[in-house]
Amino acid sequence: MLDLTSSLFLGLHHAAGGPGGWPSLTTGRAAALDEPAAARRVAARVAARLGAPAGVVHRSALHALVDVVDVLAPSAVLVDVAAYPLVRLAAGATAPVVRTFGHHDVDDVARLLAGEPAGRGTGRGARIGWGARTGRRPVVVTDGWCAACNRPAPLAALERVVRAAGGTLVVDDTQAFGVLGPGGSGTWRWAGGRPVGAVQVVSLAKGLGAPLTVTTGPRDVVARLAVHGTRWHASPPTAADLRAADRATDPAGGPALARRRRRLWWLVRALRAGLLRWGLAVVGRPFPVVHVRVPDPAQVARALRGRGVRALVLAPACLPEPVLTFVVTAEHAPADVERALAAVRDAVRGIERVPPATGVPR
């Protein structure tokens, strides 16, 4: 079965024999109390890659986002309406007020922060006014790269608007880190910029195959995060997780990761080109999560499975209808792309040949 559903984009698995051994998986001490040297190395490397002053390791993106919102202590949080569900869950865990804004809609954020009638993001027409004129400190949360519509968030414009209102922009850039930008540095640097005072949260689980998260941002914010919340009250990353992350972020492995990224992007372009050649609409910009519009995606996915190809059917909030989705990794081969394309062509043609049902079912 050709599997096009895994988001280990660069194909890093960190098998048990690879990263080396460890005396125990955990010490039983809180991360805030006893930070291993590997955790400090990983945090510093990721922060440098993201263009941030400092970083700290968290057990997961959920732990990190909950702590970030709690440390920033906003009177309200604005969340992109199509943000990853984890982002919305974390915002709601500690913030007193949570509202949504239109997907990638900087003007909607500006209206909300200025206290003008809300746009399509909240859908309520409420006059909220969380900006600097109210004396409140808002937090605005977004994904860096939307893997649903395959578009980058307008990060620089969002940060300008949020900073002008006295608030903080928080970016979950998990999808893009390790894949987009120079050296896999993520959405912001891929777009040619870097944050001023934003907080960025990146899980290494997708791009680098290490199940832990690094939170980066201004030094004072990171210093507070280091001794806050879940870093006291939840398990720290295990020795295995840290060893994998240490290995994946080691500068010595940079050339090998660059080769994997080149291979990955060649495969992504080949798959997109083939789908377009069959006359199918591909969603958004090139990214390893490739969405294609087909008639009856669920039926096509079943037909593909019968042909030995496993794909996904997704219904993202920022797209008008469900799509058929292929997730490409650096482990795939050119022959896999050709096989997937042939299966899609046959599956779609097979569905188009089926006459529509008529009459009243008995």
Secondary structure as GFF3:
##gff-version 3
##sequence-region A 1 362
A	DSSP	beta_strand	2	3	.	.	.	ID=ss1
A	DSSP	alpha_helix	37	50	.	.	.	ID=ss2
A	DSSP	beta_strand	54	58	.	.	.	ID=ss3
A	DSSP	alpha_helix	61	72	.	.	.	ID=ss4
A	DSSP	beta_strand	77	80	.	.	.	ID=ss5
A	DSSP	alpha_helix	85	94	.	.	.	ID=ss6
A	DSSP	beta_strand	98	101	.	.	.	ID=ss7
A	DSSP	alpha_helix	106	114	.	.	.	ID=ss8
A	DSSP	three_ten_helix	132	134	.	.	.	ID=ss9
A	DSSP	beta_strand	139	143	.	.	.	ID=ss10
A	DSSP	beta_strand	145	146	.	.	.	ID=ss11
A	DSSP	beta_strand	151	152	.	.	.	ID=ss12
A	DSSP	alpha_helix	155	164	.	.	.	ID=ss13
A	DSSP	beta_strand	168	172	.	.	.	ID=ss14
A	DSSP	three_ten_helix	182	184	.	.	.	ID=ss15
A	DSSP	alpha_helix	187	190	.	.	.	ID=ss16
A	DSSP	beta_strand	199	203	.	.	.	ID=ss17
A	DSSP	beta_strand	213	217	.	.	.	ID=ss18
A	DSSP	alpha_helix	219	226	.	.	.	ID=ss19
A	DSSP	alpha_helix	230	233	.	.	.	ID=ss20
A	DSSP	alpha_helix	239	249	.	.	.	ID=ss21
A	DSSP	three_ten_helix	251	253	.	.	.	ID=ss22
A	DSSP	alpha_helix	254	277	.	.	.	ID=ss23
A	DSSP	beta_strand	281	282	.	.	.	ID=ss24
A	DSSP	beta_strand	289	293	.	.	.	ID=ss25
A	DSSP	alpha_helix	297	306	.	.	.	ID=ss26
A	DSSP	beta_strand	309	310	.	.	.	ID=ss27
A	DSSP	beta_strand	312	314	.	.	.	ID=ss28
A	DSSP	beta_strand	323	327	.	.	.	ID=ss29
A	DSSP	alpha_helix	334	353	.	.	.	ID=ss30
###
